[in-house]
Amino acid sequence: MGAGDGDKTHRSEVSMAAESPTPGAQRVLEEGRVGNYHSYYGKRRKLMAVFQAQNAQATAASGADEGDGDENTSTGHSSSSTAPGSALYSDERLDLLKEEWVRGKRVLDLGCNDGTFVYDLVARFQPRSVLGVDIDRALIDDAKKRRKNMRRRWRQNSGRTGEAKSSTDPLLCVHFCCEDIISPDAKWAQHAGAYDLVLLMSVTKWIHLHHGDAGIKQVFKNVANVLAPRGVFVLEYQRWSTYRRKANLSTEVHQNYKSIRLRPEVFDTYLEHECGLKPGPPIRPRGVTGQPYNRPMLSFRKGPV
Ligand SMILES: C[S@@+](CC[C@H](N)C(=O)[O-])C[C@H]1O[C@@H](n2cnc3c(N)ncnc32)[C@H](O)[C@@H]1O
C-alpha cells in the first residue's frame, strides 16, 4: 500500500490537524443528537456479553463438544480471546479487520467517539499513526485524557522493565481532533492521499439525517480523496429501516429524512461509480441474527486497480 510521505511530514500533518482550531467542532452538544453517546462502548460491551453468554448456553444445551479448541464466533472469524465483561475485552469488529490493512499503516477514524476503538486498534495491530476525529468536544477530551494517562503508565512500566530506551512509546502515534467531519474546512479532508485506511463506522445515519444526501456524498468524496493509492475504506452503515426512529429529532432532520434518495443499501454503488472505490469482499454483509449492533460492514480499495 503506497505510503508516499515521509514519517516526519505525516506526523506533523496529523498533529497539526489534532492541535489546531477545529472547524464546526461542538463544545456543548446534546448527548445522542448525532450518535454522540457518552457511554457507547460500555453499553456495547454489556449487550455483547449478554448475547455471547446466551450463545454459549445454547451451544452447551445443544451438546456441542466444548473441548474442540475452536474459538470462532458465529461471525466465522476468530473472536477476541478475552471474555466479554473483563477489562481486556475488545471490540468484536477488530476480528473482522485484516491485519495487513492496519499494521504499520496511517489510519483515520471518522466519528471515533471517546477513542476506545482507536486504542483497541493500536493495542492489537500497531499502526504507524491514527487520527481520531469526532464532533463532540467532551468525547475527544476523554480520548485525550486517556492517552495522557496511558502514556504515563507506559513510561512507568517500561522504566521499571528497562524497556523505555529501546522501544518507542506506542501512543506517540495516536492523535485526536474535535471537528465536524462535514465542515467545508475540516482539516482531516485537506490532505489528499494521506491515509492508508479510513474507518467510518456507525456514523453515516447521523451525517445523512443532519445533512441529507449532499452531506453523505461529500463525506464519501472526501474519504476517497484522502485515501492513498491502494488505501482501504471500511464502512459500517446503519440500515435505512433504522432511520425512521430518529427522523423527528428536528424539523430540519425530518425534511432531510424525507428528501433522502441515496439509501444506505446503495452506498456501495455510489462509492464505486462516483468515488472510484473498488468494492472488496463484504466484511459483514448481513451479520449474525440477534447480535446487537449487527450492522453491515463493507470494504473498498482505492485504485489503481
Ligand atoms: C454511534 S457512534 C460510533 C462510534 C465509533 N465510530 C464506533 O463505531 O465505535 C457515532 C459517532 O459519530 C460522531 N459524529 C456524528 N456526526 C459527526 C460529525 N458530523 N462529525 C464528526 N463526528 C460525528 C458522534 O459524535 C459519535 O461519537
The ligand as a Gaussian input file, in Angstrom:
#p B3LYP/6-31G(d) Opt

LIG

0 1
 C      -22.620000       5.656000      17.138000
 S      -21.095000       6.450000      17.412000
 C      -19.940000       5.345000      16.628000
 C      -18.557000       5.441000      17.226000
 C      -17.484000       4.628000      16.505000
 N      -17.280000       5.050000      15.147000
 C      -17.786000       3.159000      16.548000
 O      -18.377000       2.623000      15.621000
 O      -17.428000       2.526000      17.550000
 C      -21.183000       7.788000      16.207000
 C      -20.105000       8.846000      16.444000
 O      -20.089000       9.733000      15.312000
 C      -19.894000      11.060000      15.790000
 N      -20.402000      12.001000      14.772000
 C      -21.668000      12.134000      14.319000
 N      -21.746000      13.124000      13.421000
 C      -20.500000      13.627000      13.294000
 C      -19.935000      14.685000      12.522000
 N      -20.688000      15.425000      11.691000
 N      -18.616000      14.944000      12.637000
 C      -17.832000      14.214000      13.474000
 N      -18.312000      13.216000      14.245000
 C      -19.631000      12.916000      14.163000
 C      -20.677000      11.086000      17.091000
 O      -20.287000      12.150000      17.939000
 C      -20.384000       9.688000      17.668000
 O      -19.285000       9.685000      18.528000

